[in-house]
Amino acid sequence: MDYSLLSQAPLFKGLTADNIVTILSTVPHRVKKFQSGSMISQSGEPVNSLIVVISGVVKGEMVDYTGRVIKIEDIPAPGALAAAFMFGDRNRFPVNVIAVSDGELLLIEKPDFLKLLMRNDIILVNFMDMISNRSQFLSEKIKFLNFKTIKGKLAHYILQKAGKDKLSLKLDKTQNDLADFFGVARPSVARALREMEEEGYIEAKGKYIKLIDKKGLADLTIE
C-alpha cells in the first residue's frame, strides 16, 4: 500500500505517511484488488465500509428512465467512495461504481471507522469536510438539472465562474468534463459553445472565455 499517496487523500489531510501507518495499525482494515471494467458496487447496495481508492481509477454511473447511461464522475486514487452515504437512514450507494483501470481499495468496516473517528480529531474533521464538500457538489449538480437547454447550463456555469465582476475566465473543466457534468454528449457541448459565440454571447479560445453579453447569458438560464 502506498502510504505517501494516502497522505494526499482528503480523509488523511494533515497527516504524514508515518502517521497513517500508525493509525491504520490500530484499526482492522483490508485491501481489495479490482480489475478494469469490474463492478465495484451497484446502486442500492448498502454502504457498510469506508472505501478509499488507493490505486487506479473508478467511475460513478447511473442509468436514467430511458436506459441512457449517465457518467457522474471519475474517482481517481486517493478518492473515497460514497463517504457521505455511510450513515443515515438510506445509507446505500446512489450510483453504480465501475473500475476504469486495475487498482486497489482500502476498506474499513463502519464500526471500526466510527471508533477511529472518536479517537482522532483530525480524521473526524476531515471526514466532516468531505461530507460537506460532497453535499455542495451534489447541490450544484441538481441546479444544472433545472436548466432545460445545454446553452442554459453553460451560461449558468460561465456566469457562476465569472462572478459579478469578471468579464473573462479560464474554464476549469474540459468539454468532456462539462459533458459528463451536464449528462450530455460532448458534441452537444461543443455545438452549444459555438452557437453562443456566433450569437454574440461569448468569445471562446480553447478554455479561455470572454463574456460579451452578460445579460444575454443570464436570459439563457431562464429559457
LINMO-V324064 format. One record per helix or strand of 3 or more residues. SS is the DSSP state (h for helix, s for strand). FROM is the first residue (numbers start at 1). LEN is the number of residues. If there is no record, write none. Layout:
ss:SS from:FROM len:LEN
ss:SS from:FROM len:LEN
This chain:
ss:h from:3 len:4
ss:h from:10 len:3
ss:h from:17 len:8
ss:s from:30 len:5
ss:s from:39 len:3
ss:s from:49 len:7
ss:s from:57 len:7
ss:s from:69 len:8
ss:h from:83 len:3
ss:s from:96 len:4
ss:s from:103 len:7
ss:h from:110 len:10
ss:h from:121 len:25
ss:h from:150 len:13
ss:s from:168 len:3
ss:h from:175 len:8
ss:h from:186 len:13
ss:s from:202 len:4
ss:s from:208 len:4
ss:h from:214 len:7
